[in-house]
Amino acid sequence: MRGWPPSLRLWRVTLRLQRANRFATPAALSSRSYSSVPLVQRVRVPCASSGEIIVSLHNLANHAPTTPLMIWIPPFPQEPGKEYSHPAALPSWLQHHPAAIINYRWAGQAPNPERPHRSPTPESVISPYWPIPIHDIVFGYSWIVQNLGPPNLARRDIYVHSSYLGASLAAGLALTETHSHQPTAVRGLVAYNGIYNWTAFLPDHPIHKAVREAASKYNTSSGPDTQEEERSLFHDLESRIPSLFRTPADLFDPFASASLFFHSPGLHVPPDFYTSYLPETASSWSFAISALTGENMHPQMTSLEPGTETAATMNLKPPRKGYYAFPPRASTLKIPETLLLHESPPAVEWLPGARRGKRKPAPGKRKGENSFRVQAEELGGLMRRSIEKLELKERMKWDEEFGKDSWESESLKRVRVVDVGRDVDGEGEQKGLGLSGFGREVVGDWLEERGGRTRGR
């Protein structure tokens, strides 16, 4: 283990031994003989002028410094001041791995899946808002790379795990820190029930167009109206948006909405989280007066050629969606090996009046559905597209044996999307919030394939 910089003070390092609790320095820990007893360290990491966070280190002394390291980003932030009294715990599938927990700060604690969620009132909205959580994650990750990398530039793989709110942060971290040439860096991502495109909750997002059209046609409500849907964790996260983000513009940050690393949003930034976009010229009194009098009172309201749209009308149209070359060709980034897990969505009718027995839509193309499944399928599809269009296309220039027939199989192998059902029986770490037994098996097999299942020495 490398020496710890003086600027990063190791405060109280608690070793959970069979005997009495003891205090130890990093040097003492690195020289301690390996044991099957889990060891836990907690380190205060400064975040520049934004206070500090706590990084918890688990089982480091039980494994060699080159053993793959697991980073766990908790699904929800801890309540302020309870980082020590109620520290975030490792999920069951990581408890025997060398692991680091990055405790980030973000408004909103874990929901209670046993009772319906009530939308936050202005009085209950507290800071910290975005982008503080991603800053905390970056500071924590930088500390881990600087201090937990093996000596002599030996390689150490890092696998990032998370779920729910933490999965959004984990995806942003993994997509921007997978540098294949660096000795210690992210190699893989495991995320469960994450939100990877927060703009899909905005009213102007195309995903809602089909629902509105069908609702208007059949004179019904504009979405699923079932008790199961109202109580879902997906709906809970949607209702918490005003307490997580300060303005709608924050939803367009690709570090929050990882899908936007790969394509433009395809919609304007609205004035708030619940109102459709309307340009200032179209909502002003001058526009209303000019419409009544036929006078053009604003330069942007001048007419175009006869029979064409006005500039204001054109400004109402959403920008065209376009794809980005990500990772950038000049960078050393690489799409990480990824396992995107999601629960089965509630069985509800998303399109009013839809006929049964119709052909199943392609993944990610279910009209009107916005769920953990759709979020995972969209990001997974974009990551595979990037692998095929950029990485594998470049590989064909020098690898004569690698043909186009190998593209799809390679991208599907690198990026997997798996429906793991629901943890209805409380098999996971917390009833309704944990990963199902099948899901834990999928993760275990995935790590085994990559040599990520550690063994104590």
C-alpha positions, -999 to +999 in steps of 0.1 A: +000+000+000+013+034-009+021+061+017-008+083+026-004+120+017-001+143+047-030+164+034-053+135+039-054+128+076-064+093+087-086+099+117-099+070+137-091+037+121-112+010+138-102-026+134-130-051+142-110-079+157-121-109+178-102-092+207-106-056+219-108-027+194-074-012+185-061+017+166-036+013+138-017+033+113-016+026+075+019+012+079+008-012+106-021-023+085+000-030+055+024-051+075-003-070+094-005-107+086-036-117+066-066-129+085-101-141+078-115-115+102-131-085+083-113-052+089-129-018+085-112+015+082-129+049+079-110+078+063-121+115+061-114+128+026-114+165+021-135+178-009-117+211-015-138+239-001-169+217+002-163+200+034-153+163+036-167+128+030-160+094+046-146+066+027-149+032+044-124+005+036-133-032+040-112-063+041-080-047+026-056-066+049-072-099+040-061-097+003-031-089-018-028-053-031-033-065-066-066-082-059-095-065-077-111-038-056-148-032-054-162+003-050-197+004-035-216+036-039-246+034-016-281+035-032-291+065-011-270+090+010-267+086+047-284+111+070-261+140+078-241+132+110-249+095+109-219+084+088-203+069+119-232+058+140-251+043+110-224+037+083-234+023+049-230-014+047-217-036+019-242-057+001-240-094+007-223-102-026-193-079-017-188-087+019-158-110+013-141-087-013-116-059-007-140-030-010-143+008-005-176+026+002-177+062-010-203+080+012-216+109-008-239+138+002-272+143-016-306+154-005-331+127+002-326+095+022-338+060+014-375+056+009-398+033+027-412+008+002-439-003+026-459+030+023-467+053-006-444+082-010-456+118-006-440+144-028-416+166-010-430+200+001-408+231-002-402+230+035-387+195+033-364+203+004-329+204+018-294+208+003-270+195-009-282+197-044-265+185-076-236+186-085-223+181-049-228+143-050-207+137-082-180+160-068-179+138-036-176+106-058-148+121-078-128+131-047-134+097-031-124+079-062-092+100-066-082+092-030-087+055-036-066+054-068-038+074-052-037+053-020-049+018-028-029+011-059-003-016-057+034-007-057+058-007-087+029+002-111+014-032-108-022-034-121-053-034-100-088-036-115-116-016-100-153-026-103-179+000-094-212-013-079-244+006-070-281+009-073-309+035-074-295+071-069-260+057-065-263+039-099-266+073-117-233+083-100-217+050-106-224+051-144-210+086-147-179+076-128-173+043-148-178+059-182-152+086-174-126+066-155-122+034-175-086+041-188-072+008-200-036+020-199-037+031-162-025+005-137-053+012-112-085+022-128-121+012-134-126-019-155-162-027-149-196-015-137-225-033-120-256-012-116-291-021-104-323-001-109-305+031-119-318+063-136-295+070-165-316+097-182-333+120-158-346+142-187-371+114-195-392+127-165-396+161-181-430+167-198-415+175-232-395+142-235-407+122-265-413+092-243-445+109-231-459+118-265-474+084-272-492+084-238-506+119-243-519+111-278-535+078-266-550+095-236-565+122-258-578+097-282-594+075-256-603+103-232-585+086-203-558+095-179-523+102-193-505+073-176-508+042-154-531+048-125-526+019-102-517+016-066-488-006-074-473+020-098-479+048-073-460+029-046-431+019-069-396+030-061-393+043-097-422+067-090-406+076-057-374+087-074-393+108-099-412+126-071-379+134-054-364+153-084-370+188-069-351+178-038-322+163-057-317+189-084-318+227-081-330+234-117-341+214-147-308+222-164-291+199-139-309+169-154-290+176-187-257+170-170-243+137-185-227+129-151-263+127-138-279+113-170-252+090-184-271+083-216-264+119-226-227+111-230-238+094-262-265+117-276-280+151-273-311+155-252-334+163-281-355+188-261-352+223-246-346+231-210-380+239-195-386+266-169-393+241-141-397+203-137-434+202-145-439+228-172-433+225-210-407+246-226-420+280-240-396+306-253-398+341-237-411+356-269-440+332-271-450+338-234-446+376-233-473+402-235-457+415-267-464+382-284-500+383-274-504+419-285-487+413-318-508+383-325-540+404-320-528+435-340-508+418-366-478+439-357-443+424-351-431+439-319-400+417-315-372+410-340-376+372-335-413+374-344-408+386-380-424+364-406-405+343-430-416+336-465-453+333-471-466+299-462-437+292-439-435+291-401-425+321-380-392+321-361-411+318-328-429+287-341-396+272-352-381+280-318-409+259-302-397+228-320-374+206-299-338+204-312-330+174-333-315+145-314-279+137-325-253+111-315-219+119-301-186+100-306-181+088-270-156+080-258-138+107-278-114+092-303-084+112-289-090+099-254-078+068-237-112+060-224-129+027-231-164+015-226-163-006-193-175-042-191-210-036-178-238-055-161-270-034-159-296-051-138-332-041-134-364-053-117-394-064-137-417-033-141-453-034-127-478-051-149-498-021-160-514-009-192-492+020-204-512+029-235-549+034-228-570+014-253-540-007-264-551-040-279-538-072-264-518-097-284-498-071-303-462-079-312-438-071-284-419-039-291-381-039-294-361-033-263-361+004-253-390+011-277-420+005-255-441+035-262-450+055-232-431+034-207-405+049-185-391+024-160-359+009-146-361-015-175-363+012-202-336+032-185-312+002-185-320-009-220-314+026-234-280+030-217-270-006-226-279+000-262-260+032-264-229+016-249-231-013-274-235+011-303-204+030-292-184-003-290-195-013-325-193+021-342-160+033-327-140+007-309-146-024-331-146-004-363-111+008-355-101-027-345-110-040-380-083-018-395-055-039-379-072-072-369-079-091-402-096-120-384-121-098-367-151-093-390-184-076-388-201-109-377-182-105-344-194-070-336-227-079-321-215-108-301-186-087-287-208-058-277-234-081-261-206-098-241-192-065-229-225-049-220-252-071-205-287-060-195-306-085-172-341-086-158-336-100-123-372-100-112-383-084-080-372-088-044-408-093-032-398-118-005-372-096+011-343-118+001-321-087-004-304-065+021-335-045+028-370-057+018-380-040-014-346-023-019-322-052-022-312-075-051-331-107-055-314-141-050-312-146-087-297-111-091-270-119-066-262-151-085-259-131-118-235-107-101-214-135-086-211-153-119-202-121-137-174-114-112-162-150-114-158-147-152-136-117-147-115-131-119-132-107-095-142-133-068-116-127-041-104-153-016-090-146+019-054-156+025 
